[in-house]
Amino acid sequence: MIPLYPSFNFNKSHFAFQILPIATNILFFSGVAELI
């Protein structure tokens, strides 16, 4: 896949895609901790 955007934007979007699952895991586990 050839990135159409500059490498800076490509790295920033790649960083965001790595952070999203971590944020959802933190929200999920915090919600589970409240239920316990």
Beta strands, then each sheet from edge to edge (+ up, - down):
end
